[in-house]
Amino acid sequence: MSNSWITPYGGKRPRIHPDAFVDISARIIGDVRVQEGASIWPMAVLRATDAEIHIGQRAAILDLAFIEAPKGYPVRVEEEVLISHGAIIHGAQIQSHSLIGIGAIVLEGVVICRGSIIGAGAVIPPGTTIPPNSLVLGVPGRVVRETTPEERQGIMVQLRDLHLKSRKLMASMGRSSPVE
């Protein structure tokens, strides 16, 4: 790949679906797979120099998010997940229809189960499993209640809006894929 923002490492090349949006200021390094309809926003960094990172369909990784897969801890962000501005995902699994809030930190071996919301600034300690449909707040992050159907639907609305914005941006840049 000729784009300096998409960088092979250790013989592994990022694999980006042609229908994914990757902002030109984002960095994608190593063994990263970005699925159809996913979006990677300005200055996000996905670094897979020691283990794989998988970004699922229609997931959105917002501005300044940092995702790293340290040795022994691959990262899996499933379909329709929203990783907010400045969040850090370090060797964790995020199941579908979840939201990681602004500036939240999710550490090694964590599993965030489907439909959960990790609040802004929360820190999820290594090895924690967050049950499905949980709202988690604080440092360390603690489940405070179950997410409501309206909150879970709100994640989907935000993801739909981000997908539409990514299509408009791709069109305005005169490209149909991130690797043209």
Sequence and secondary structure as in RCSB ss.txt:
>XXXX:A:sequence
MSNSWITPYGGKRPRIHPDAFVDISARIIGDVRVQEGASIWPMAVLRATDAEIHIGQRAAILDLAFIEAPKGYPV
RVEEEVLISHGAIIHGAQIQSHSLIGIGAIVLEGVVICRGSIIGAGAVIPPGTTIPPNSLVLGVPGRVVRETTPE
ERQGIMVQLRDLHLKSRKLMASMGRSSPVE
>XXXX:A:secstr
   TTEE BTTB  EE TT EE TT EEEEEEEE TT EE TT EEEEEEEEEEE TT EE TT EEE  TT  E
EE SS EE TT EEES EE TT EE TT EE TT EE TT EE TT EE TT EE TTEEEETTTTEEEEE  HH
HHHHHHHHHHHHHHHHHHHHHHTT SSTT 
